[in-house]
Amino acid sequence: MTIFGILWLCIVLWDFVKKPVTNTVFLTILFMTFQSTNILYVNGTGIGPGVLTSIVCILKIFFIQKFKIRKILLSTTTFVTAFLVLFVVYISMMLNGIFVENTLLFFQIAVYIVCFTSIQFIRTTITADLVYQSVRKIIIFHTIFGIIQILTTINFLPLHSILNTLFYNDPSTDILFHRAYYARVMSTFMEPSYYAGFLVGAFFFLLIQKDKLFQNKILVYVIAIEILLTQSSTAYGAFLIVAIVLILFFDNFTLKQKLTICVAGIAAGFVLYVGFYSLLDAVIFSKNLSGSYTTRVRYNNTALEAFLTSPLIGVGYKNCRGSSIVYSLLGQMGIMGMGIYILFNTLVYFTKEIGFNHTNDLLAASKFGVLTTMVCQIIACPDLDLCTYWIWLYIFSLVIRIMSQNVRDSRDGTQQLLPESLINSANNK
């Protein structure tokens, strides 16, 4: 077990015994962000805190409730589709004869799916303010840690050895922090493009909650600066695409507010173009001339060839990899896997209980978090088990839990926290 693993074990044990299950969920979300850190190694394979804390979260949800499962709050179709994703992963591995040697990969995605659905079975009361405040604290932590990371990388802070030991203990060459010259912000993630899914999602999570925007003004500015410092085309592309979606389809903002966002965006773009043209040229305009672009094209071509070899079920989960989730899923799990992925994410947005245009800002904020990571996956984050994707799904699941049926079990001293009409509507599904 690593040094970080020992610290993790102490925190998790204390939380399991002393804290309510809701605290465990937020602790799980926090530990999911430590993508560059392993807790222990099994036969040379590192196991990170995201998987292990999710397991603890699942156990606590059902342990506290004595394994009593109540009515599903997600739409039944969404719930079933989540497990269809897992089923297709299993089928693709079994039919291609790679399940045995890749059991841990299957186990990881299985844990994420079970944890996502298990959150719906929490019987204690969860308030919208608790979710907002907890997510906000996690965002603040990472903006601060991102600053520390980049200052350490450029040798402004002499913390390289300490951070390597604690938060970047995975020896993989994919962990870019190990390269002292790589001066791009990535916080505790493997690389800036993975951080982008969290960072851009955090920006819109805070922006959309208009009534709280004043208290988050400085934080939003810091996040915007860190998005720039990622020097990631994924971050820039995701930010632009999600901003366009917000302006065109998001009903919670008035026309005046949308025009203000447009003017601010154009002004910021002009400043960036004039003052940081060399950066934009390297990251965006001349991207097709870079070695990274050539590598990504090669990955996509390999994944496409795998898809053409087995278009229905692919060559097996994780048995090839594109630079985009589209190429990865087509190559790994074929049309079936790609179709189920699209169906699942569509149902997330259009859950029957509460549609995309619901007036609740927290719900909209969580959906935009999921949308951001989906866009990042399409651009350059090709993994179905991407921790950032599941972080925002966990948050979304919490919000659905609140919005659909925030009622305690009667023997626990429950009280109705939603209008009777909404409760009856949820129960009749």
C-alpha positions in Angstrom: 0.0 0.0 0.0 1.3 3.5 -0.9 1.6 6.4 1.5 -1.4 8.0 0.0 -3.2 4.6 0.4 -2.5 4.6 4.1 -3.9 8.2 4.4 -6.9 7.1 2.3 -7.6 4.1 4.5 -7.6 6.2 7.7 -10.0 8.8 6.2 -12.4 6.2 4.7 -12.5 4.1 7.9 -13.2 7.2 10.0 -15.9 8.3 7.5 -17.5 4.9 7.4 -17.9 4.7 11.2 -18.5 8.3 12.1 -20.1 10.1 9.2 -23.5 9.8 7.4 -23.8 8.1 4.0 -24.1 11.5 2.2 -20.7 12.4 3.4 -19.3 9.2 1.9 -20.8 10.0 -1.5 -19.1 13.4 -1.5 -15.8 11.8 -0.3 -16.1 9.4 -3.2 -16.5 12.2 -5.7 -13.4 13.9 -4.2 -11.3 10.8 -4.4 -12.5 10.1 -7.9 -10.5 13.2 -8.9 -7.1 11.7 -7.9 -6.5 10.1 -11.2 -2.7 10.0 -10.9 -2.6 8.3 -7.6 -2.7 4.6 -6.7 -3.7 3.2 -3.3 -2.2 -0.2 -3.8 -0.8 -2.6 -6.4 -2.1 -6.0 -7.4 0.3 -8.1 -9.5 1.9 -4.9 -10.7 -1.4 -3.2 -11.6 -2.2 0.0 -9.7 -5.7 0.5 -8.2 -6.7 4.0 -7.7 -8.9 5.7 -5.0 -11.8 6.2 -7.4 -12.7 2.5 -7.7 -12.0 1.6 -4.1 -13.9 4.6 -2.6 -16.8 3.8 -4.9 -16.9 0.3 -3.5 -16.9 1.7 0.0 -19.7 4.0 -1.0 -21.8 1.2 -2.4 -21.3 -1.0 0.7 -22.2 1.9 3.1 -25.4 2.8 1.2 -26.7 -0.7 1.6 -25.1 -1.5 4.9 -26.6 1.6 6.6 -30.0 0.6 5.1 -29.6 -3.1 6.0 -29.6 -3.9 2.3 -33.2 -2.8 1.9 -33.7 -1.6 -1.7 -36.5 0.9 -2.2 -38.2 2.1 -5.4 -35.9 3.2 -8.2 -36.0 7.0 -8.6 -34.3 7.1 -12.0 -36.6 6.3 -14.8 -36.7 2.5 -15.2 -35.4 2.8 -18.8 -32.4 4.9 -17.7 -31.7 2.4 -14.9 -31.8 -0.6 -17.1 -29.8 1.1 -19.9 -27.0 1.8 -17.4 -26.6 -1.9 -16.8 -27.0 -2.6 -20.6 -23.7 -0.6 -21.0 -22.1 -3.1 -18.6 -23.7 -6.0 -20.4 -22.3 -4.9 -23.7 -18.8 -4.4 -22.2 -19.0 -8.0 -20.8 -20.2 -9.5 -24.2 -17.5 -7.7 -26.2 -14.9 -9.1 -23.9 -16.3 -12.6 -23.7 -16.8 -13.1 -27.4 -13.3 -11.8 -28.1 -11.7 -14.0 -25.5 -10.2 -11.2 -23.4 -12.3 -11.3 -20.3 -10.0 -13.3 -18.1 -6.9 -11.1 -18.6 -8.9 -7.9 -18.4 -11.1 -8.8 -15.4 -10.0 -5.7 -13.5 -11.0 -3.4 -16.3 -14.5 -4.9 -16.4 -14.6 -4.7 -12.6 -13.8 -0.9 -12.7 -16.6 0.0 -15.1 -19.0 -2.3 -13.2 -18.2 -0.5 -9.9 -18.8 3.0 -11.5 -22.2 1.9 -12.9 -23.3 0.2 -9.6 -22.3 3.3 -7.6 -24.1 5.6 -10.0 -27.3 3.6 -9.6 -26.8 2.9 -5.9 -27.0 6.6 -5.0 -30.7 6.4 -5.9 -31.2 4.1 -2.9 -29.9 6.5 -0.2 -32.7 6.8 2.4 -31.3 9.8 4.4 -32.3 13.3 3.3 -30.1 15.1 0.8 -30.6 18.8 0.3 -29.8 20.9 -2.8 -27.7 23.2 -0.7 -25.6 20.3 0.6 -24.9 19.1 -2.9 -24.1 22.6 -4.1 -21.8 23.4 -1.1 -20.0 20.1 -1.3 -19.3 20.3 -5.0 -18.2 23.9 -4.7 -15.6 22.8 -2.0 -14.3 20.1 -4.3 -14.0 22.7 -7.1 -12.2 25.1 -4.8 -9.8 22.4 -3.8 -8.8 21.6 -7.3 -8.4 25.2 -8.4 -6.0 25.7 -5.5 -4.2 22.4 -6.2 -4.0 23.3 -9.9 -2.1 26.5 -9.0 0.2 24.5 -6.6 0.8 21.9 -9.3 1.8 24.3 -12.1 4.0 26.4 -9.7 5.7 23.2 -8.7 6.1 22.1 -12.3 7.9 25.4 -13.2 10.1 25.0 -10.1 8.6 28.1 -8.3 7.6 25.8 -5.4 10.1 23.1 -4.2 7.4 20.5 -3.8 8.0 18.2 -6.7 9.3 15.2 -4.6 6.4 15.5 -2.1 3.7 15.8 -4.7 5.2 12.9 -6.7 5.2 10.7 -3.6 1.7 11.5 -2.4 -0.5 12.5 -5.5 1.4 11.3 -8.5 2.6 7.9 -7.3 1.5 6.1 -10.5 4.8 5.6 -12.4 3.0 5.5 -15.8 4.5 7.7 -18.5 1.0 9.0 -19.1 1.3 11.0 -15.9 2.6 14.2 -17.3 3.5 15.7 -13.9 6.6 13.5 -13.9 8.0 15.7 -16.7 9.3 18.8 -15.1 9.2 20.7 -18.4 5.5 20.1 -18.9 4.2 23.4 -17.6 0.4 22.9 -18.1 -2.2 22.9 -15.4 -3.7 19.4 -14.7 -4.3 19.4 -10.9 -4.5 15.7 -9.7 -5.4 14.3 -13.2 -3.2 12.4 -15.6 -3.1 15.2 -18.1 -4.7 18.6 -18.9 -7.3 17.2 -21.3 -8.7 15.0 -18.6 -8.7 17.9 -16.1 -10.6 19.9 -18.8 -13.7 17.7 -18.3 -13.8 18.6 -14.7 -12.7 22.2 -15.0 -15.0 23.3 -17.8 -17.8 21.4 -16.2 -17.1 23.3 -13.0 -17.2 26.6 -14.8 -20.7 26.0 -16.2 -21.9 24.4 -12.9 -21.2 27.6 -11.1 -22.3 30.0 -14.0 -25.7 28.4 -14.4 -26.6 28.9 -10.7 -27.3 32.6 -11.2 -28.5 33.3 -7.6 -25.1 32.2 -6.4 -23.0 33.7 -9.1 -22.0 36.8 -7.1 -20.3 34.7 -4.3 -18.6 32.6 -7.0 -17.4 35.6 -9.1 -13.7 35.3 -8.2 -13.8 31.5 -8.4 -15.3 31.6 -11.9 -12.5 34.0 -13.0 -9.8 31.7 -11.5 -11.4 28.7 -13.3 -11.4 30.6 -16.6 -7.7 31.4 -16.1 -6.9 27.7 -15.4 -8.8 26.6 -18.5 -6.5 28.9 -20.5 -3.4 27.5 -18.6 -4.4 23.9 -19.5 -3.2 24.8 -23.0 -5.6 22.0 -24.1 -7.5 22.1 -27.3 -9.9 19.8 -25.6 -10.6 22.4 -22.9 -11.0 25.2 -25.4 -13.2 23.2 -27.8 -15.4 21.9 -25.0 -15.8 25.3 -23.5 -16.9 26.8 -26.9 -19.3 24.0 -27.7 -21.0 23.9 -24.3 -21.2 27.7 -24.4 -23.0 27.6 -27.7 -25.4 24.9 -26.3 -26.1 27.1 -23.3 -26.9 30.2 -25.4 -29.1 28.4 -28.0 -31.0 25.9 -25.8 -30.8 26.9 -22.2 -34.1 28.6 -21.1 -33.0 29.7 -17.6 -31.1 32.7 -18.9 -32.9 35.7 -20.3 -32.1 37.1 -23.7 -30.2 40.0 -22.0 -28.1 37.6 -20.0 -27.3 35.5 -23.1 -26.3 38.6 -25.0 -24.0 39.6 -22.1 -22.4 36.2 -22.2 -21.9 36.5 -26.0 -20.3 40.0 -25.7 -18.1 38.8 -22.9 -17.1 35.8 -24.9 -16.3 37.8 -28.0 -14.2 40.3 -26.0 -12.3 37.5 -24.2 -11.7 35.8 -27.6 -10.4 39.0 -29.1 -8.0 39.5 -26.1 -6.8 36.0 -26.4 -6.2 36.3 -30.1 -4.3 39.5 -29.8 -2.3 38.7 -26.6 -1.9 35.0 -26.8 -1.8 34.2 -30.5 1.2 32.0 -30.3 -0.6 29.8 -27.7 -3.8 29.6 -29.8 -1.7 28.8 -32.9 0.1 25.9 -31.2 -3.0 24.5 -29.5 -5.7 25.1 -32.2 -4.7 26.7 -35.5 -1.6 24.5 -36.2 -2.8 21.5 -34.2 -2.9 19.4 -37.4 0.9 19.9 -37.8 1.8 18.5 -34.3 3.0 15.1 -33.4 0.0 14.8 -31.1 -2.3 15.2 -34.0 -0.5 12.6 -36.0 -0.6 10.1 -33.1 -4.4 10.7 -32.7 -5.1 10.1 -36.3 -3.1 6.9 -36.2 -5.1 5.8 -33.1 -8.4 6.6 -34.8 -7.4 4.7 -38.0 -6.5 1.6 -35.9 -9.9 1.8 -34.0 -11.7 2.2 -37.3 -10.0 -0.8 -38.8 -11.0 -2.8 -35.6 -14.6 -1.7 -36.1 -14.6 -2.8 -39.8 -13.3 -6.2 -38.6 -16.2 -6.6 -36.2 -18.8 -3.9 -36.7 -21.5 -5.3 -34.4 -19.7 -6.1 -31.2 -16.1 -4.7 -31.9 -12.8 -6.4 -30.9 -13.4 -6.2 -27.2 -13.6 -3.5 -24.5 -10.1 -1.8 -24.0 -8.7 -4.0 -26.8 -8.0 -0.9 -29.0 -8.2 2.8 -28.4 -9.0 5.8 -30.5 -8.4 9.4 -29.6 -12.2 10.0 -29.4 -14.9 8.1 -27.5 -16.6 7.6 -30.8 -13.7 5.7 -32.4 -12.9 3.9 -29.2 -16.4 2.6 -28.7 -16.9 1.6 -32.3 -13.6 -0.3 -32.3 -14.1 -1.9 -28.9 -17.8 -2.6 -28.8 -19.1 -1.9 -32.3 -22.4 -0.5 -33.2 -24.0 -2.1 -30.2 -21.7 -0.4 -27.7 -21.9 3.0 -29.4 -25.7 2.8 -29.6 -26.1 1.9 -25.9 -23.7 4.7 -24.9 -25.8 7.3 -26.9 -29.0 5.9 -25.6 -27.8 6.1 -22.0 -26.6 9.7 -22.2 -29.7 10.8 -24.1 -31.9 9.3 -21.3 -29.8 11.1 -18.7 -30.9 14.4 -20.2 -34.5 13.5 -21.0 -35.5 11.6 -17.9 -39.3 11.5 -17.9 -39.6 13.0 -14.4 -37.7 16.2 -15.2 -36.8 17.4 -18.6 -33.9 19.3 -20.0 -35.5 22.7 -19.5 -36.5 22.3 -15.9 -36.3 25.5 -13.9 -34.1 24.1 -11.2 -30.6 25.6 -11.6 -28.8 22.8 -9.7 -30.3 20.1 -12.0 -29.4 22.1 -15.1 -25.9 22.6 -13.7 -25.3 18.9 -13.1 -26.5 18.1 -16.6 -24.1 20.6 -18.1 -21.3 19.0 -16.1 -22.2 15.6 -17.8 -22.5 17.3 -21.2 -19.1 18.9 -20.8 -17.4 15.6 -20.1 -19.2 14.0 -23.0 -17.9 16.7 -25.3 -14.4 16.2 -23.9 -14.8 12.4 -24.6 -15.7 13.1 -28.2 -12.8 15.5 -28.7 -9.9 13.7 -27.0 -10.9 11.8 -23.9 -11.7 8.4 -25.3 -12.3 6.2 -22.3 -15.7 5.0 -21.1 -14.2 4.7 -17.5 -13.0 8.3 -17.6 -13.3 9.4 -13.9 -14.5 12.9 -14.7 -17.4 11.5 -16.7 -18.5 9.4 -13.7 -17.9 12.3 -11.2 -20.6 14.4 -13.0 -22.9 11.4 -13.3 -22.6 10.8 -9.6 -23.5 14.5 -9.0 -26.4 14.2 -11.5 -27.7 11.1 -9.7 -27.6 13.0 -6.4 -29.7 15.8 -7.9 -32.2 13.4 -9.4 -32.5 11.8 -6.0 -33.4 15.2 -4.6 -35.7 16.3 -7.3 -37.6 13.0 -7.7 -38.4 11.9 -4.2 -36.7 13.6 -1.3 -38.6 11.7 1.3 -37.2 9.8 4.3 -38.3 6.4 5.3 -41.1 6.7 7.9 -39.3 4.7 10.6 -36.3 7.1 10.4 -38.5 10.1 11.1 -39.1 11.1 7.6 -40.9 14.1 6.3 -42.0 15.1 2.8 -39.7 17.8 1.3 -41.4 17.9 -2.1 -44.9 18.8 -3.1 -47.3 16.0 -2.9 -48.1 16.2 -6.6 -44.5 15.7 -7.5 -44.1 12.8 -5.1 -47.3 11.1 -6.4 -46.1 11.6 -10.0 -42.7 9.9 -9.2 -44.4 7.0 -7.4 -46.8 6.4 -10.3 -44.0 5.7 -12.8 
